[in-house]
Amino acid sequence: MNLAGRLRRLSAKLGFERDWYLIFLAAVIGTLTAFVALAFMATIHYLEDTADNLSQEAMKWMIPLVPMGGALLAGIIVYYLANEARGHGVPEVMHAIHRNKSRIKLRVAIAKWLSAICTIGSGGSAGAEGPIVQIGSSVGSKFGQLLKINPQNTATLLGCGAAAGIASVFNAPIAGIFFVLEILLRDFSLRTFTPIVIASVFSAVVTQSMLGESPALFAVAADFNVGAFTAIEIPNYLLLGVVCGLIAMAFIKSLYWTEDLYDKFKLHPILKPVTGAALLGLMGFIYVLMKKGDLEIPPFFSNGYPVIRELLGHEYYASDQASAVFLAIIALCGLKILATCLTIGSGGSGGVFAPSLLLGAGVGGAFGVLVDALDWFTHANPAHYALVGMAAVVAATTHAPLTAILIVYEITGSYQIILPVMLAAVFSTIVSQLISRKSIYTLKLARRGVRIGAMSDLTILRRLSVEDVPNAMVSPVIVHSNDSAQHLLDLSKQQSVSDFVVVDEQDHYVGLVTAADLKEALLYSEAIPLLQVNELQRVDLPTVTADETLDRVLDKFSRYDVNSLAVLEDNGEGLVRGLITRDRLMQKYQQELDKD
């Protein structure tokens, strides 16, 4: 009993109190997600190996046709199973967190699993990280829904699934943790951090146990770090960060311009990704026709991992080939942007993380070739710049430099070059934020009317709900639709209130009469005896429920510019529970800020 008491006190100190079960669930979610991720990646690898083993003649004709077939299957799956599986996945997870109480349907995971395999496995220019984040998030969310856990803890479990997915696919458990904390949840509290760490670790352990001691995804050669970084190169890496920030913003703008363009096309949703795949296939076919020697899968197809490994090679060009290599890499970057825009912008299913990594490696490699050719720094290694460019472009597109730094470190295993990686990632993020405050993920949410605030503010508001703040609710003054306006004025004088909840004869919520409505009625005082409440009430105002988080409540206040909103019972019957005021909400928020 003494031990049990100590464990309870320790749990309370960590912020769990009676939510200790999250730790156990995190381990279960991490383990399950690892098996799902392994199956997902094994299927993609099988399709890629099959494509690599095609005969030269078959490859020539399959390259333009296979992407269309994959896109058609993906379009059918998304259209009939879950529309949320369209696109790169992470914005849909963030939307579920901020607008749907972290609830994601399990069929979204199934649709994403199948559609992403069809897209990536058939050559679509996309990555696996977006799909696996959405799949893992669906697994975590489903646990929360089945166990009827509150929205705050369901969000934590959702994050556990997302972190476990990243940890398994990239063999990067640390990056998986910070991806969730920095991008998805924006919550670094110990109460959230602990379960996510456990889920990520369990996922990585299961993955490594199944695959054996697997090296880093883009493990560099043993002599890669020789002369990796000297102080004289700092200006070069800072300039590279600026360039990567600009390239990343061009990529984001191009992607959403393509989405807007496809939204204007009056095509069936199933056919839109097929048209994008057709254009991608045409690009591949032209590449094959222009290619001399043995045919190969175009480097801008699929996730681009083989190309990244080549760009991270210690030496990948002779001194007399610098200009040709520079132009070839620049062309590859342009083709990769176009290919990704056609794949995802047209409605295909896949992530933008892998294309960002390849784009960063390409920009960095080209920059390194230029530095070496112009002799800005003696014996500059373009491969070092390629590695730094990977982190810089990922940081600029996601506005998450910490995640970018950690994931590039984990997938390459190169620590000696971490200093220029940090410099370039921070500078590229600054440049991208100067151009746009929205990342590649939050821009999509903003286009849907979902605004993401500062990290600390959002964490506090999401942590609290109307029910968690009982002093934020006041007992409403109830009136009926057929009451007279004079009755409202009498109540206002007697009870010193200005906002009234209107109900019908069965006490179901009908609307609100606000102070502004009363003030407007008083301008025509001679008509007061003739007016009824139903002529003053507002029926366009939103309502809230007791378990609704305060970030959503505050958003409703700002959109409708009223001082009070009705709180209804969460049973769909429209019974009034209370009245929440903007002033009380902000007082509680200020109290929580003072605590932090």
C-alpha positions in Angstrom: 0.0 0.0 0.0 2.9 2.3 0.8 4.4 1.6 -2.6 1.1 2.2 -4.3 0.8 5.6 -2.6 4.3 6.6 -3.6 3.5 5.7 -7.2 0.3 7.8 -7.1 2.2 10.7 -5.7 5.0 10.4 -8.4 2.3 10.2 -11.1 0.7 13.3 -9.8 4.0 15.2 -9.7 4.5 14.2 -13.4 1.1 15.7 -14.2 -0.7 12.4 -14.8 -2.8 12.2 -11.5 -5.3 9.5 -12.5 -4.2 9.4 -16.2 -1.3 7.0 -15.5 -2.8 4.6 -18.0 -1.5 6.8 -20.8 1.9 5.3 -20.3 0.7 1.7 -20.8 -1.4 2.7 -23.8 1.6 4.5 -25.3 3.6 1.3 -25.2 0.7 -0.6 -26.9 0.2 2.0 -29.6 3.9 2.2 -30.3 4.2 -1.5 -30.7 1.1 -1.8 -32.9 2.1 1.2 -35.1 5.5 -0.3 -35.7 4.0 -3.5 -37.2 1.6 -1.3 -39.3 4.6 0.8 -40.5 6.7 -2.2 -41.3 4.0 -3.7 -43.4 3.5 -0.4 -45.1 7.1 0.1 -46.0 7.6 -3.6 -47.0 4.9 -3.2 -49.6 6.4 -0.1 -51.0 9.9 -1.6 -51.1 8.5 -4.7 -52.9 6.9 -2.5 -55.6 10.1 -0.5 -56.0 12.2 -3.7 -56.4 9.7 -5.0 -58.9 10.1 -1.8 -61.0 13.9 -1.9 -60.8 13.9 -5.5 -62.2 11.8 -4.7 -65.2 13.4 -5.3 -68.6 14.7 -2.3 -70.6 11.9 -2.5 -73.1 9.2 -3.0 -70.5 10.5 -0.1 -68.5 10.3 2.3 -71.4 6.5 1.7 -71.8 5.6 1.1 -68.1 7.1 4.4 -66.9 4.3 6.5 -68.5 1.5 4.1 -67.8 2.1 2.7 -64.2 1.7 6.1 -62.5 -1.7 6.5 -64.1 -2.8 3.1 -62.9 -1.6 3.8 -59.4 -3.3 7.2 -59.3 -6.6 5.7 -60.6 -6.6 3.1 -57.8 -5.7 5.8 -55.2 -8.4 8.0 -56.5 -11.0 5.3 -56.2 -9.9 4.3 -52.7 -10.0 7.9 -51.4 -13.3 8.7 -53.1 -15.2 5.7 -51.7 -13.4 5.2 -48.3 -12.2 8.5 -46.9 -11.7 11.8 -48.5 -9.3 12.8 -45.7 -6.7 10.4 -47.2 -6.2 12.8 -50.1 -3.0 14.9 -50.0 -0.1 14.8 -47.7 -1.9 13.8 -44.5 -0.3 16.0 -41.8 -2.7 18.9 -42.2 -5.6 16.5 -41.8 -4.2 15.2 -38.5 -3.8 18.8 -37.3 -7.3 19.6 -38.3 -8.6 16.6 -36.3 -6.6 17.8 -33.3 -7.8 21.4 -33.4 -11.4 21.0 -34.7 -12.6 17.4 -34.2 -11.5 16.7 -30.6 -8.6 14.5 -32.0 -11.0 12.0 -33.4 -9.9 10.3 -36.6 -11.9 7.4 -38.1 -10.1 4.1 -38.5 -11.2 3.9 -42.2 -9.0 7.0 -42.8 -5.9 4.9 -41.8 -7.0 2.1 -44.1 -7.7 4.4 -47.0 -4.4 6.2 -46.4 -2.4 3.0 -46.2 -3.8 1.7 -49.5 -3.9 5.0 -51.5 -0.3 6.0 -50.4 1.0 2.6 -51.5 -0.7 2.9 -54.9 0.7 6.5 -55.3 4.3 6.0 -54.1 4.6 2.4 -55.3 3.6 3.4 -58.9 6.1 6.2 -59.0 4.2 9.2 -57.7 6.6 11.9 -56.3 5.7 11.7 -52.6 7.1 10.4 -49.3 5.9 7.9 -46.7 6.1 10.1 -43.7 2.8 12.0 -44.2 0.9 8.8 -44.7 2.5 7.0 -41.7 1.8 10.0 -39.5 -1.9 9.9 -40.5 -2.0 6.1 -40.1 -0.3 6.1 -36.7 -2.5 9.1 -35.6 -5.6 7.1 -36.6 -4.4 4.2 -34.5 -3.8 6.4 -31.4 -7.1 8.3 -31.9 -9.0 5.0 -32.2 -7.7 3.9 -28.8 -8.9 7.1 -27.3 -12.3 6.8 -28.8 -12.8 3.2 -27.8 -11.8 3.9 -24.2 -13.9 7.1 -24.2 -10.9 9.2 -23.1 -11.3 13.0 -22.9 -10.1 15.0 -25.9 -6.9 16.2 -24.3 -5.7 12.7 -23.6 -6.9 11.5 -27.0 -4.7 14.1 -28.6 -1.8 12.7 -26.6 -2.5 9.1 -27.8 -2.9 10.5 -31.3 0.6 12.0 -31.0 1.9 8.6 -29.7 0.8 7.0 -32.9 2.3 9.7 -35.1 5.6 9.6 -33.2 5.7 5.8 -33.5 5.2 6.0 -37.2 8.1 8.4 -37.8 10.3 6.4 -35.5 9.6 3.2 -37.4 9.8 4.5 -41.0 12.9 6.7 -40.6 14.5 4.7 -37.8 14.5 8.1 -36.0 12.8 7.9 -32.6 14.1 11.3 -31.4 12.9 13.1 -34.5 9.5 11.3 -34.2 9.1 12.7 -30.7 9.9 16.3 -31.7 7.9 16.1 -34.9 4.8 15.5 -32.7 5.7 18.0 -30.0 6.8 20.8 -32.4 4.4 20.4 -35.3 1.3 18.5 -34.3 0.6 19.1 -30.6 2.8 22.1 -29.9 3.0 21.0 -26.3 6.3 20.3 -24.6 4.8 19.6 -21.1 6.1 16.6 -19.3 2.6 15.1 -19.2 2.5 15.0 -23.0 6.2 14.3 -23.5 6.4 11.1 -21.4 3.8 8.9 -23.3 5.1 10.1 -26.7 8.7 9.1 -25.7 7.5 5.7 -24.6 5.5 5.1 -27.9 8.5 6.2 -30.0 10.9 4.0 -28.1 8.7 0.9 -28.3 8.2 1.5 -32.0 11.9 1.8 -32.7 12.7 -1.3 -30.6 10.1 -3.4 -32.4 11.3 -2.1 -35.8 15.0 -2.8 -35.1 14.1 -6.2 -33.6 12.3 -7.2 -36.8 14.8 -5.8 -39.2 18.0 -6.4 -37.2 20.6 -3.8 -36.5 19.7 -1.5 -39.4 22.0 1.5 -40.2 20.8 5.0 -40.6 18.5 5.5 -43.5 21.1 7.6 -45.4 24.2 6.4 -43.5 27.2 8.3 -44.8 30.7 6.8 -45.5 33.2 6.5 -42.7 35.4 9.2 -44.2 32.4 11.6 -44.8 33.1 13.7 -41.7 36.8 14.4 -42.5 37.1 18.2 -42.7 33.3 18.5 -42.2 33.2 22.0 -40.8 35.5 24.9 -40.1 34.8 28.4 -38.9 35.7 30.0 -42.2 32.8 28.2 -43.8 30.1 29.8 -41.6 29.2 32.5 -44.2 28.7 29.8 -46.8 26.3 27.9 -44.6 24.4 31.0 -43.6 24.0 31.9 -47.3 22.9 28.3 -48.0 20.2 28.7 -45.3 18.9 31.8 -47.0 18.8 30.1 -50.4 17.1 27.0 -49.0 14.5 29.3 -47.3 13.7 30.9 -50.7 13.6 27.5 -52.5 11.3 26.1 -49.8 8.8 28.9 -50.1 8.8 28.5 -53.9 8.0 24.8 -53.4 5.1 25.6 -51.0 3.7 28.3 -53.3 4.0 26.0 -56.3 2.2 23.1 -54.5 -0.7 25.2 -53.4 -1.0 27.0 -56.7 -1.3 23.5 -58.3 -4.0 22.6 -55.8 -5.9 25.7 -56.6 -5.6 25.1 -60.3 -7.0 21.5 -59.9 -9.8 22.8 -57.7 -11.0 24.9 -60.6 -11.0 22.0 -63.0 -14.5 20.4 -63.3 -13.3 16.8 -63.3 -14.5 13.9 -61.2 -12.4 13.6 -58.0 -11.2 10.2 -59.1 -9.8 11.5 -62.4 -7.9 14.5 -61.1 -5.0 12.5 -59.7 -4.9 10.4 -62.9 -4.3 13.6 -65.0 -1.5 14.6 -62.7 0.0 11.1 -63.0 -0.4 11.3 -66.8 1.7 14.5 -66.9 4.2 12.9 -64.5 4.4 9.8 -66.7 4.9 12.0 -69.7 7.9 13.7 -67.9 9.3 10.2 -67.2 8.8 9.1 -70.8 10.7 12.1 -72.1 13.4 11.5 -69.6 13.7 7.9 -70.8 13.9 8.9 -74.4 16.7 11.4 -73.7 18.6 9.1 -71.4 21.7 7.5 -72.9 22.8 4.0 -71.9 20.8 1.7 -69.7 17.3 2.9 -68.7 16.5 3.5 -65.1 13.5 4.8 -63.1 13.5 8.7 -63.4 15.1 10.2 -60.3 12.1 12.5 -59.7 9.8 9.5 -59.4 8.7 8.0 -56.0 10.4 9.1 -52.7 13.8 9.8 -54.3 15.9 8.0 -51.6 18.5 6.6 -54.1 19.1 10.1 -55.4 19.6 11.4 -51.9 22.2 8.7 -51.2 24.0 9.7 -54.4 24.1 13.3 -53.4 25.5 12.4 -50.1 28.3 10.5 -51.7 31.8 11.7 -50.7 32.8 12.7 -54.2 30.3 12.4 -57.1 31.9 14.4 -59.9 35.3 15.1 -61.5 36.9 18.5 -61.4 36.2 19.1 -65.1 32.5 18.2 -64.8 31.5 20.9 -62.2 29.3 23.0 -64.5 27.5 20.0 -66.0 26.9 18.5 -62.6 25.7 21.8 -61.2 23.2 22.2 -64.1 22.0 18.6 -63.8 21.3 19.0 -60.1 19.4 22.3 -60.6 17.4 20.6 -63.3 16.6 17.7 -61.0 15.4 20.1 -58.3 13.1 21.8 -60.7 11.7 18.5 -62.0 11.2 17.2 -58.4 9.2 20.3 -57.5 7.1 19.9 -60.7 6.6 16.1 -60.1 5.6 16.6 -56.5 3.1 19.4 -57.4 1.5 17.1 -60.1 1.3 14.1 -57.7 0.0 15.8 -54.5 -1.5 18.9 -56.0 -3.8 16.9 -58.3 -5.1 14.8 -55.3 -2.6 12.0 -54.9 -1.8 10.5 -51.6 1.7 10.9 -50.1 3.9 13.1 -47.9 6.0 16.2 -48.7 8.8 15.3 -46.3 10.8 13.1 -48.6 10.5 15.5 -51.6 11.7 18.2 -49.2 14.7 16.1 -48.2 15.6 15.5 -51.9 15.1 19.1 -52.8 17.4 20.2 -49.9 20.0 17.7 -50.8 19.9 18.9 -54.4 20.0 22.6 -53.5 22.8 22.0 -51.0 24.8 19.8 -53.4 24.5 22.3 -56.2 25.5 25.1 -53.8 28.5 23.0 -52.7 29.6 22.4 -56.3 29.4 26.2 -56.9 31.5 26.9 -53.8 34.1 24.4 -54.9 34.2 25.6 -58.5 34.5 29.2 -57.5 37.1 28.3 -54.8 35.2 30.2 -52.1 36.7 27.6 -49.7 39.5 25.3 -50.4 38.5 21.6 -50.8 34.8 22.2 -50.1 32.9 19.0 -50.2 29.5 19.3 -52.0 28.2 16.3 -50.0 28.5 18.2 -46.8 26.4 21.0 -48.2 23.9 18.5 -49.5 23.4 17.2 -46.0 23.0 20.7 -44.5 20.6 21.6 -47.3 18.4 18.7 -46.4 17.8 20.1 -42.9 17.5 23.7 -44.1 14.7 22.9 -46.6 12.8 20.7 -44.2 13.0 23.4 -41.5 11.9 26.1 -43.9 8.9 24.1 -45.3 7.7 22.9 -41.8 8.8 25.9 -39.7 10.2 23.3 -37.3 14.0 23.7 -37.2 14.4 21.5 -34.1 12.7 18.6 -35.9 14.6 19.1 -39.1 18.0 19.2 -37.3 17.2 16.0 -35.3 15.8 14.0 -38.2 18.7 14.8 -40.5 21.1 13.8 -37.7 19.3 10.5 -37.1 18.9 9.5 -40.8 22.5 10.2 -41.6 24.3 9.4 -38.4 26.6 12.3 -38.9 27.2 14.4 -35.7 30.3 16.2 -36.8 28.4 18.4 -39.2 25.6 19.3 -36.7 26.8 22.9 -36.2 26.3 24.0 -39.8 23.1 22.0 -39.9 21.8 24.1 -37.0 22.9 27.4 -38.5 21.4 26.7 -41.9 18.1 25.3 -40.5 17.5 28.4 -38.3 18.3 30.9 -41.0 16.2 29.1 -43.6 13.3 29.1 -41.1 13.7 32.8 -40.5 13.7 33.5 -44.2 10.6 31.4 -44.9 8.7 33.1 -42.0 9.6 36.5 -43.2 7.9 35.6 -46.5 5.0 33.7 -44.9 4.0 33.0 -41.3 2.4 29.8 -42.5 4.3 26.5 -43.0 3.5 23.9 -45.6 1.1 22.3 -43.1 -0.5 25.4 -41.4 -1.1 27.1 -44.7 -3.5 24.4 -45.7 -5.3 24.8 -42.4 -5.5 28.6 -42.8 -7.1 28.1 -46.2 -9.8 26.2 -44.4 -10.3 28.9 -41.8 -8.4 27.1 -39.0 -5.8 29.4 -37.4 -2.9 28.1 -35.3 -1.6 30.5 -32.7 1.7 30.8 -30.9 2.8 27.5 -29.2 2.5 28.6 -25.6 -0.9 30.2 -26.0 -2.3 27.3 -28.0 -1.0 24.8 -25.4 -2.8 26.6 -22.6 -6.0 27.1 -24.4 -6.1 23.5 -25.7 -5.3 22.2 -22.2 -8.4 23.8 -20.7 -12.1 23.1 -21.5 -15.3 24.8 -20.4 -15.9 22.0 -18.0 -12.4 22.3 -16.6 -13.1 26.0 -15.7 -16.3 25.9 -13.7 -16.0 29.5 -12.7 -16.1 30.5 -16.4 -19.8 29.6 -16.6 -22.5 31.7 -15.1 -26.2 30.8 -14.6 -28.1 32.3 -17.5 -31.2 34.4 -17.3 -33.8 32.4 -19.2 -36.6 33.9 -21.3 -39.0 32.5 -23.8 -39.6 33.4 -27.4 -43.1 34.7 -26.7 -42.1 36.9 -23.8 -42.4 40.7 -24.3 -39.5 43.0 -24.8 -40.7 45.0 -21.8 -40.1 41.9 -19.7 -36.5 41.8 -20.9 -36.0 45.4 -19.9 -37.4 44.7 -16.4 -35.1 41.7 -16.0 -32.2 43.7 -17.1 -32.8 46.4 -14.5 -33.6 43.9 -11.7 -30.7 41.5 -12.2 -28.1 43.8 -13.9 -27.7 41.5 -16.9 -27.6 42.3 -20.6 -27.5 38.9 -22.3 -30.4 36.5 -22.2 -30.8 32.8 -23.2 -34.0 32.2 -25.2 -35.7 28.8 -25.0 -38.9 27.3 -26.3 -41.7 25.7 -24.4 -39.7 22.5 -23.9 -36.7 24.5 -22.6 -34.7 23.8 -25.7 -32.2 26.5 -26.7 -33.5 28.8 -29.4 -31.1 31.8 -29.4 -29.6 34.7 -27.5 -30.6 38.3 -26.9 -27.5 40.3 -26.5 -26.8 43.8 -25.0 -26.4 45.1 -28.6 -29.9 43.9 -29.4 -31.4 45.5 -26.4 -29.6 48.8 -27.1 -31.0 48.8 -30.7 -34.5 48.2 -29.4 -34.2 51.1 -27.0 -33.6 53.5 -29.9 -37.3 52.9 -30.7 -38.7 53.0 -27.2 -42.2 53.7 -28.4 -42.2 50.2 -30.0 -41.1 48.3 -26.9 -44.7 47.4 -25.8 -45.3 45.9 -29.2 -42.1 43.8 -29.5 -41.6 40.2 -28.4 -38.4 38.4 -27.6 -38.5 36.4 -30.9 -38.1 39.7 -32.8 -34.9 40.5 -30.9 -33.3 37.2 -30.5 -30.2 36.1 -32.5 -30.3 32.5 -33.9 -27.0 32.7 -35.9 -24.7 32.5 -32.8 -22.8 29.3 -32.2 -23.1 27.3 -28.9 -20.5 25.5 -27.0 -20.4 22.3 -24.9 -18.8 21.6 -21.5 -16.0 19.5 -23.0 -15.1 22.0 -25.7 -11.6 23.4 -25.5 -11.1 27.1 -24.9 -9.1 27.7 -28.1 -12.3 26.8 -30.0 -14.5 28.9 -27.7 -12.2 31.9 -28.1 -12.3 31.5 -31.9 -16.1 31.6 -31.8 -16.1 34.7 -29.7 -13.7 36.4 -32.1 -15.7 35.4 -35.2 -19.1 36.6 -33.8 -17.9 39.5 -31.6 -20.3 38.8 -28.7 -19.6 38.8 -25.0 -21.6 35.6 -24.1 -22.3 32.2 -25.6 -24.7 29.5 -24.4 -23.3 26.3 -23.0 -25.5 23.3 -23.9 -25.6 19.7 -22.6 -23.6 17.4 -24.8 -26.6 15.1 -25.6 -27.9 16.8 -28.7 -31.2 17.8 -27.0 -30.5 21.5 -26.8 -30.8 21.8 -23.0 -29.0 24.8 -21.6 -26.3 24.2 -19.0 -24.9 27.7 -18.6 -23.6 30.9 -20.2 -19.9 31.4 -20.7 -18.6 35.0 -21.0 -15.6 36.3 -22.8 -14.4 38.2 -19.7 -14.4 35.1 -17.5 -12.6 33.0 -20.1 -9.9 35.6 -20.5 -9.5 36.0 -16.7 -8.9 32.2 -16.4 -6.5 32.3 -19.3 -4.5 35.1 -17.7 -4.4 33.1 -14.4 -2.9 30.1 -16.3 -0.3 32.4 -18.0 0.7 33.6 -14.6 1.2 30.0 -13.4 3.5 29.2 -16.3 
